[in-house]
Amino acid sequence: MNGLNGPNGPNVLGFGDNTVDRFVDRGTDYPGGNCVNVAVYARRLGLDAAYLGVFGDDELGAFLRAAVAAQGVAVERSVVRRGRTPVSTLHVRDGDRVFLDYDDGGDAARGPLVLDPGLLDYAASFTLVHSSVYSGTETQLPRLAAAGPLISFDFSDEDEYRTPAYLDRVCPHVDLALLSCSHLDESATRALLAEAVRRGAGMALATRGLDGAIAYDGLTAVAAPARSADPDTLSDTMGCGDAFLAGFVVSLIRDGWSRHAPPGPEALERALREGSQAAYHQCFVESAFGCGRPTPDASRSGAWGPHGR
């Protein structure tokens, strides 16, 4: 499975966070996490994929690890540490997922995975490595970038990850910066994309929900509309941004994207369309990628407190 010449060609590694998404309105726990999701979606789009991170040694961690592996995503190089699995508590309102609370699981399982020489070689064997602000991998990015793979990084939508200091820390080591910009107008979105590229990112991609998406490579900005879904038929919006990113990068990789061959405007337009299509289909999937199971009774009764329905 490893390397650039796996049975399905190029491959993608999710490097970082994992979590259980607990929907209190459904009484259901689902596997998830930004880096897990991107790996699963890349696999569903036909690429080899793996996940590298830290699982808790509790029962939720075993559930999460097994669910990811069942999607055809390799998890063998991930580690298991003593500690609780992070849990996001949320519910669905008018088709959108609304976060209520987050339990990070404590320091034992939460701490980032440091790439020793063996793990660095493993990660470097992938075409693209994806990570995020929730993964604690910032210190690993310089070594990883120097080792060769393309790197995508999700900056989420929180202001603390958009300060000049944070952008300067991360952007020089990433080939694609993903920025969630649903709360910004188009002018502010374009300014943020330009700032990420000016501070070192090879490209920047902004997802804007129903307002579509914009990609910028330092020379050209390409925009594409969103494909809207009937709110009466969609399941929830969990994972739509991650699905967009996966569709976008898989399209670029198949078009030959590398540091020495950056994508042109036509490839970016095609990638935006593929990302929009992937996000649309994700609207009809429960949580990130299904595989839910009933929330344990004790956890369910606690989840229906003041933040429940």
C-alpha positions as CSV (number, residue, x, y, z in Angstrom):
1,M,0.0,0.0,0.0
2,N,2.9,2.3,0.8
3,G,4.7,4.4,-1.7
4,L,3.7,6.3,-4.9
5,N,3.1,3.1,-6.9
6,G,0.4,1.3,-4.9
7,P,-2.2,-0.7,-6.8
8,N,-4.4,2.3,-7.3
9,G,-1.6,4.8,-8.1
10,P,-1.1,7.9,-5.9
11,N,-2.0,7.9,-2.3
12,V,-3.0,10.1,0.6
13,L,-2.1,10.1,4.3
14,G,-4.2,11.7,7.0
15,F,-1.8,12.7,9.7
16,G,-3.3,14.0,13.0
17,D,-6.6,14.1,14.8
18,N,-9.4,11.6,15.3
19,T,-12.5,11.9,17.4
20,V,-15.9,10.3,18.0
21,D,-18.8,12.5,16.9
22,R,-21.7,12.0,19.4
23,F,-25.1,13.1,18.0
24,V,-27.4,13.5,21.0
25,D,-30.5,13.9,18.8
26,R,-29.8,10.5,17.3
27,G,-28.3,8.8,20.3
28,T,-25.5,7.7,18.0
29,D,-21.7,7.7,18.1
30,Y,-19.9,8.1,14.8
31,P,-16.2,7.9,13.8
32,G,-14.6,11.1,12.6
33,G,-11.9,13.8,12.8
34,N,-10.6,16.0,10.0
35,C,-7.5,13.9,9.1
36,V,-9.5,10.6,9.4
37,N,-12.2,12.0,7.2
38,V,-9.9,13.2,4.4
39,A,-8.2,9.8,4.3
40,V,-11.5,8.0,4.1
41,Y,-12.9,10.3,1.4
42,A,-9.7,9.9,-0.7
43,R,-10.1,6.1,-0.4
44,R,-13.7,6.4,-1.5
45,L,-12.6,8.4,-4.5
46,G,-10.3,5.6,-5.6
47,L,-6.9,6.4,-4.1
48,D,-4.9,4.3,-1.6
49,A,-5.1,6.0,1.8
50,A,-3.8,5.6,5.3
51,Y,-4.3,7.3,8.6
52,L,-1.4,8.1,11.0
53,G,-2.2,9.3,14.5
54,V,-2.9,8.4,18.2
55,F,-5.8,6.3,19.3
56,G,-6.9,6.1,22.9
57,D,-6.8,2.7,24.5
58,D,-10.4,2.9,25.6
59,E,-13.4,1.1,24.1
60,L,-14.2,4.2,21.9
61,G,-10.7,4.2,20.6
62,A,-11.1,0.6,19.5
63,F,-14.4,1.4,17.9
64,L,-12.9,4.3,16.0
65,R,-9.8,2.4,14.8
66,A,-11.9,-0.5,13.6
67,A,-14.3,1.8,11.7
68,V,-11.5,3.6,9.9
69,A,-9.8,0.3,8.9
70,A,-13.2,-1.0,7.7
71,Q,-13.2,1.8,5.1
72,G,-10.0,0.4,3.5
73,V,-7.8,3.0,5.1
74,A,-4.6,1.6,6.6
75,V,-4.1,2.3,10.3
76,E,-1.3,-0.1,11.1
77,R,1.4,2.6,11.7
78,S,-0.8,4.5,14.1
79,V,-0.2,4.2,17.8
80,V,-2.4,3.4,20.8
81,R,-1.8,5.3,24.0
82,R,-3.4,5.0,27.4
83,G,-6.1,7.6,27.7
84,R,-9.7,8.5,26.6
85,T,-10.8,9.1,23.0
86,P,-11.8,12.7,22.2
87,V,-15.6,13.2,21.9
88,S,-17.4,16.0,20.1
89,T,-21.1,16.3,21.2
90,L,-23.4,17.8,18.7
91,H,-26.9,17.7,17.1
92,V,-28.5,18.5,13.8
93,R,-30.6,21.7,13.4
94,D,-32.2,22.4,10.0
95,G,-29.8,20.0,8.3
96,D,-26.7,21.7,9.8
97,R,-24.6,20.1,12.5
98,V,-24.3,22.2,15.6
99,F,-21.5,21.6,18.0
100,L,-22.4,21.6,21.7
101,D,-19.3,20.5,23.6
102,Y,-15.9,18.9,23.2
103,D,-14.0,16.5,25.5
104,D,-10.4,16.3,24.3
105,G,-9.8,13.1,26.2
106,G,-6.9,14.4,28.3
107,D,-3.2,14.6,27.7
108,A,-2.3,11.0,27.3
109,A,-4.2,10.2,24.1
110,R,-4.3,13.8,22.9
111,G,-0.6,14.5,22.6
112,P,0.7,14.7,19.0
113,L,2.6,11.9,17.3
114,V,6.2,12.8,16.7
115,L,7.7,11.4,13.5
116,D,10.7,9.3,14.3
117,P,13.0,8.4,11.3
118,G,10.8,5.3,10.5
119,L,7.6,7.2,10.6
120,L,9.0,10.1,8.7
121,D,10.1,7.7,5.9
122,Y,6.6,6.2,6.0
123,A,4.9,9.6,5.7
124,A,7.3,10.7,2.9
125,S,6.2,7.7,0.8
126,F,2.8,9.2,0.2
127,T,1.9,11.6,-2.6
128,L,0.1,13.9,-0.2
129,V,-0.1,14.2,3.5
130,H,-3.0,16.1,5.1
131,S,-3.1,17.6,8.6
132,S,-4.9,20.3,10.5
133,V,-4.9,22.8,13.3
134,Y,-6.4,20.2,15.6
135,S,-3.6,17.7,15.1
136,G,-0.7,19.3,17.0
137,T,1.6,18.6,14.0
138,E,3.0,22.0,13.4
139,T,6.4,21.2,14.7
140,Q,6.6,18.2,12.3
141,L,5.7,20.1,9.2
142,P,9.2,21.4,8.3
143,R,10.8,17.9,8.4
144,L,7.8,16.5,6.6
145,A,7.9,19.1,3.8
146,A,11.7,18.6,3.4
147,A,11.1,14.8,3.0
148,G,9.1,15.4,-0.2
149,P,5.4,14.8,-0.1
150,L,2.8,17.4,-0.9
151,I,1.2,18.8,2.2
152,S,-2.3,20.1,2.7
153,F,-3.3,21.7,5.9
154,D,-6.8,22.7,7.3
155,F,-6.7,26.1,9.1
156,S,-10.4,25.8,10.1
157,D,-12.3,29.0,10.7
158,E,-11.0,30.2,14.1
159,D,-9.2,33.5,14.4
160,E,-6.4,32.1,16.5
161,Y,-5.2,30.1,13.5
162,R,-5.2,33.2,11.2
163,T,-2.8,35.4,13.1
164,P,0.4,36.5,11.3
165,A,2.4,34.5,13.7
166,Y,0.5,31.3,13.1
167,L,0.4,31.7,9.4
168,D,4.2,32.4,9.3
169,R,4.7,29.2,11.4
170,V,2.7,26.9,9.1
171,C,2.3,28.4,5.6
172,P,5.9,28.0,4.4
173,H,5.6,24.3,4.8
174,V,2.3,23.6,3.1
175,D,1.4,23.2,-0.6
176,L,-2.3,23.8,0.0
177,A,-3.8,25.8,2.8
178,L,-7.6,25.2,3.3
179,L,-9.5,28.0,5.0
180,S,-13.2,27.8,6.0
181,C,-14.7,31.2,5.1
182,S,-18.4,30.8,5.3
183,H,-18.5,33.8,7.7
184,L,-16.5,36.1,5.4
185,D,-17.6,38.1,2.4
186,E,-15.9,37.6,-0.9
187,S,-13.5,40.5,-0.5
188,A,-12.3,39.4,2.9
189,T,-12.0,35.8,1.6
190,R,-9.8,36.8,-1.3
191,A,-7.7,38.9,1.0
192,L,-7.2,35.9,3.4
193,L,-6.2,33.6,0.5
194,A,-3.7,36.2,-0.7
195,E,-2.3,36.5,2.8
196,A,-1.8,32.7,3.1
197,V,0.0,32.5,-0.2
198,R,2.1,35.7,0.6
199,R,3.2,34.0,3.8
200,G,4.4,30.9,2.0
201,A,1.6,28.5,1.1
202,G,1.8,27.1,-2.4
203,M,-1.9,27.5,-3.0
204,A,-4.9,28.5,-0.8
205,L,-8.5,27.2,-1.0
206,A,-11.4,28.8,0.6
207,T,-14.7,27.0,1.1
208,R,-17.7,29.3,1.6
209,G,-20.6,26.9,2.1
210,L,-23.5,27.8,-0.2
211,D,-21.5,30.6,-1.7
212,G,-19.1,28.2,-3.3
213,A,-15.3,28.1,-3.2
214,I,-12.3,30.0,-4.4
215,A,-8.8,28.8,-5.1
216,Y,-5.7,31.1,-5.4
217,D,-2.2,30.2,-6.5
218,G,-0.5,33.6,-6.2
219,L,-1.3,34.5,-9.8
220,T,-4.8,33.4,-10.6
221,A,-8.0,33.2,-8.5
222,V,-10.6,30.6,-9.7
223,A,-14.1,30.5,-8.2
224,A,-16.8,27.9,-8.5
225,P,-20.4,27.8,-7.2
226,A,-21.7,25.3,-4.6
227,R,-24.0,22.5,-5.6
228,S,-27.0,23.0,-3.3
229,A,-28.9,20.1,-1.8
230,D,-32.6,20.1,-0.9
231,P,-32.6,20.6,2.9
232,D,-35.6,18.2,3.2
233,T,-33.5,15.3,1.8
234,L,-30.0,15.9,3.2
235,S,-28.8,14.0,6.3
236,D,-26.4,16.6,7.8
237,T,-23.4,18.8,6.8
238,M,-20.8,16.9,8.9
239,G,-17.7,16.4,6.8
240,C,-18.7,18.5,3.8
241,G,-15.6,20.7,4.0
242,D,-13.4,17.6,4.4
243,A,-15.1,16.0,1.4
244,F,-14.6,19.2,-0.7
245,L,-10.9,19.1,0.1
246,A,-10.6,15.4,-0.7
247,G,-12.3,15.9,-4.0
248,F,-10.2,18.9,-4.8
249,V,-6.8,17.3,-4.0
250,V,-7.6,13.9,-5.6
251,S,-8.5,15.8,-8.8
252,L,-5.3,17.8,-8.8
253,I,-3.2,14.7,-8.0
254,R,-4.7,12.8,-10.9
255,D,-3.9,15.8,-13.1
256,G,-0.2,15.4,-12.2
257,W,0.1,18.1,-9.4
258,S,3.5,18.3,-7.8
259,R,5.8,21.0,-6.5
260,H,7.5,21.0,-9.8
261,A,4.2,21.0,-11.8
262,P,1.7,23.3,-10.1
263,P,-1.8,23.1,-11.5
264,G,-3.0,25.6,-14.1
265,P,-6.4,27.4,-14.2
266,E,-8.1,24.6,-16.0
267,A,-6.9,22.0,-13.5
268,L,-8.0,24.3,-10.6
269,E,-11.5,24.7,-12.2
270,R,-11.8,21.0,-12.6
271,A,-10.7,20.4,-9.0
272,L,-13.2,22.9,-7.7
273,R,-16.0,21.1,-9.6
274,E,-14.9,17.8,-8.2
275,G,-14.7,19.2,-4.7
276,S,-18.2,20.6,-5.0
277,Q,-19.5,17.3,-6.2
278,A,-17.9,15.4,-3.3
279,A,-19.3,17.9,-0.8
280,Y,-22.8,17.6,-2.3
281,H,-22.8,13.8,-2.0
282,Q,-21.5,14.1,1.6
283,C,-24.7,15.9,2.5
284,F,-26.6,12.6,2.2
285,V,-24.2,10.7,4.5
286,E,-24.9,10.4,8.2
287,S,-22.1,12.2,10.1
288,A,-18.6,11.9,8.5
289,F,-18.9,8.5,6.9
290,G,-21.7,6.6,8.6
291,C,-20.6,3.6,10.7
292,G,-22.6,4.8,13.7
293,R,-23.5,2.8,16.7
294,P,-25.8,3.6,19.7
295,T,-24.3,5.8,22.3
296,P,-23.7,3.9,25.6
297,D,-26.5,4.5,28.0
298,A,-24.5,6.4,30.6
299,S,-23.0,8.7,28.0
300,R,-26.4,9.3,26.3
301,S,-28.1,10.3,29.5
302,G,-25.3,12.8,30.3
303,A,-25.5,14.2,26.8
304,W,-29.1,15.2,27.1
305,G,-28.4,17.9,29.6
306,P,-28.8,21.7,29.1
307,H,-27.3,21.5,25.6
308,G,-29.6,18.7,24.4
309,R,-32.9,19.2,22.5
